Amino acid sequence: MNKEELKVRIEELFPSSVFEEGTEWTTVVIDPAGWEGFARGLRGAEGLELDYLFCVTAIDWKTHFTMVYHLTSTVCRHTVVVKVKLDHDRPVIRTVSDIWRTAEFHEREAFDLFGVVFTDHPDLRRLFMTDEWKGWPLRKDYEDPVNMIKL
Amino acid sequence: MDVSTQNMDNKPFPGEVHPTAGGGILVTKLDEVINWARSNSLWPLVFGTSCCAIEMMSTAGAKYDWSRFGFEVARATPRQADVIIIAGTIVNKMAPVLKRLYDQMADPKYVIAMGACATSGGPFFYNTYSVVKGADHVIPVDVYVAGCPPRPEALLHALMTLQEKIRRGAS
């Protein structure tokens, strides 16, 4: 499906969807509360079949976090991007590792570097940083006077 | 066969060969012969942590061919390597691994810090939580190479500088 067809199909399934304009891929912005149902819909719905989660990103905007999920379909060869806005003081979102298995490591990385908590994740612990590491290194307000030379 | 032609970069063999019937007599200093042998068969360790490793592989390849200077036998074990080329960024998690590899190498051993990261942390000097600001915080370095990454010619120059250093030093 092309960008417009995808938009129509997603609107059909989830009428309250908000789309971002001027993007390369169809981009949907949703609330964290509806994320699980939405994700299952994208994966299972006929015509969408987004069976491959190829990138999970977190962005620190200082006022809030944005989780960005890049999904593609190995059957239909189309791509959809989902953005979820999270609270800066309490960044919590449900895991999708049971829907796309690859999310298990991607979410561990986002937890490790941004401190985003994924509820119901089977194994949410540090991935790159050592187990005893304090803090979330990729956050904009991160300070480390021992290892970091500020410029 | 003339021994003096054996040295690849036109440094004469350190000593005099006097041919006699049934062989010959060699007059030289033991230190110099040892240094001559060591400097002409430096075996590098297979070690690369980022993009500098690509340039290092290119230096090993046919076009630049570091085997012309005696470096062809890259070893995958520190026990058989003479020189470690730190080709890439050393992060805090890699530092103990690098230290252990260096410790496992048999003496005499040499270290080349290849590129900006291994020299000083390079582009990761400021605002980075994970990078060691220079591999010389972990192990002693003999030769530093500038560049990001250095061209193969620069690495070859560093290797030949190391050979020169070995020839001049005490064995």
HADDOCK unambig.tbl for C-alpha pairs under 7 A between the chains (distance, minus, plus):
assign (segid A and resid 144 and name CA) (segid B and resid 129 and name CA) 6.81 0.50 0.50
assign (segid A and resid 147 and name CA) (segid B and resid 129 and name CA) 5.17 0.50 0.50
assign (segid A and resid 148 and name CA) (segid B and resid 126 and name CA) 6.70 0.50 0.50
assign (segid A and resid 148 and name CA) (segid B and resid 127 and name CA) 5.40 0.50 0.50
assign (segid A and resid 148 and name CA) (segid B and resid 128 and name CA) 5.39 0.50 0.50
assign (segid A and resid 148 and name CA) (segid B and resid 129 and name CA) 5.12 0.50 0.50
assign (segid A and resid 149 and name CA) (segid B and resid 126 and name CA) 5.04 0.50 0.50
assign (segid A and resid 149 and name CA) (segid B and resid 127 and name CA) 5.54 0.50 0.50
assign (segid A and resid 150 and name CA) (segid B and resid 126 and name CA) 5.75 0.50 0.50
assign (segid A and resid 150 and name CA) (segid B and resid 127 and name CA) 5.12 0.50 0.50
assign (segid A and resid 151 and name CA) (segid B and resid 126 and name CA) 6.03 0.50 0.50
assign (segid A and resid 151 and name CA) (segid B and resid 127 and name CA) 6.64 0.50 0.50
